[in-house]
Amino acid sequence: MHNKPWLSKEEYNDLFYVCSLVEYIARVTQNRRGVIVQTLGLDGIRKQLKDAPVNHCLTFDQVSTELIEYYHISNGDFDPAANSPYIIPSYTEIGNLYATMIEDSSESYDAACDIMDIFSSFISDLISNFKSDLYYQNPDYLEHSYRAGYLLE
């Protein structure tokens, strides 16, 4: 839920959209989420945030196909959903988790930099490990673990 003054409601919606898009592309291409944000780069993430109000009207499949082609994102071999004993959360559920973490933990107040930082951090691969239940943990726990640089006990 949007609750921080540094983002307007519209900016939060754009952040949520881009986080969901990164998750979607990573699933389609079987790449780590950090690979996707590194491939897009800071300028590419900024562009997606800027284009989000228009891209909301398009399907994730359409936007992701265009980005995969434009950025030459090749298929990887990271499939954290394989053999998971849990119901896999949707890409928008994961996008919402990331948007909340970014909103709550930002020190730069720069959504593009924060997307790059969190998706490139250790916690991203752990959240994406759908063989565990980490993605169901309290967002405050995930935020504090991210800030600490390791999973807190």
N, C-alpha and C positions, 0 to 999 in steps of 0.2 A: 504494500500500500504506500502510496506517495505521501511522504510526511516531512520532507526536508525543504527548507526555503531556498536552497541554492539551485533547485531545478523547478521550473514551472511544470504544471501538469502536462503540457504539450511536450516539453523536453523529456520528462520522465517517460512518456509514451514512446517517444523516439528511441530513448535508451533501451527500453524494454523490447521494442521491435528489433533493434540491431543486435542485442544479446540473443534473442530468439533466432535471428537469421544466422548468426555465427554458429549456434548449436545445430541448426538445420543443415547448413553446409557441411559441418563436420560429420554429421551422421550420414549424409548422402555420399560423401567422399571417403568415409572411414578414416578421418584424420583426427589428430589431437586438436583441441580447440585452439591451443597456442599456435599451431601451424597455420590455422586459418587467419588469425589476427596478424601474425607476422607476415603472411603473404599479402594481405590487404594493405598492411602498413598504416601508419598514423594518418596519412593523407586519405587513404582509402576508407578508413573508419570514419574520419570526419565527413567524407562525401556521403557515406551511407547514413550518417546521422542527419545530414542536411537533406538528403533525398527521402528520408523516412516518411514524411507526411504524404508524399505522392505514392511511394512504394507500398504503403499500408493498403492501398486499393488493389494491389496486384497479389497474386498467389506467391507463397514462399517458393514454390517450385519454379515459377517464372523468374523471379529475382535471382534465386540461387543459380539457376542455369546460366543466366547472363554473367553473373560474377565468376562462376567456375570457368567459363570460356574466356572472359576478359583477362582474368588473372592467371590463367593456365594452371588451375588447381588440379593436380593429378590425384588419383586414388591412392589412399594409404592402406594400411593393414591394421588400423586401430578400431576394433569392434568391441567396445566394452559391454554391449548388450548381449553378446553371445553367451549362452548358457547361464543367464542370470536367473536366480530363483525368484526375483522380485518383478512386479509389474513395472515396466519401464515408463518413467514420467515422460510426458510430451515435451517436444522442443520448446513450446511456449511456457510450460511449467518451469523448465530449467532456465529459460530466458528471464522469467520473472525472478527466480532465485538470484541470478547474477545481477539483474537490475537493482534489486533490493540491497544486495551486498555492496554494489558500487555506490549507490545513493548513501548508504549508512557509513561506509568506510572512507569515502573520498576525502583526501586532504588537499588535492590539487584543484578541485572543482572544475575539472576538465574531463568531461565524459569520455572523449576519445582516448586520452591517456589512461584513464581508469579502466576502460575496456581492455586496452592493450596489456596493462599491468596484471589485472586479475586473471584474464584468460591465459596469460603466459606464466602464471605462477604455479607452484606445486599443488595448490588446492584444486585447480581446474581438472587435472587428471584424476584426482581423488573423487571429486563430485561426479565425474563421468564414469567412474567405475560402478556400473550398475549391478555388479555382483555383491556390492555392499549397500548399506542403507544410508550412507552419508548424506545424500541429497535430501533425505527426509529430516535431517537434524535441524535444530533451531537455527535460523539465520544469524542470530547473535553469536552462537557458538562458531559458526563458519567464519563470520567476520573477525572474531577475536583470534581464531586459529590462523587466518590469513595474515593478520597484523603481526602475530607472533612468529610466523614463518614455519610453523609445524602444527600438527593436530594436538590440541590441548587434551589433557586427561580429564 
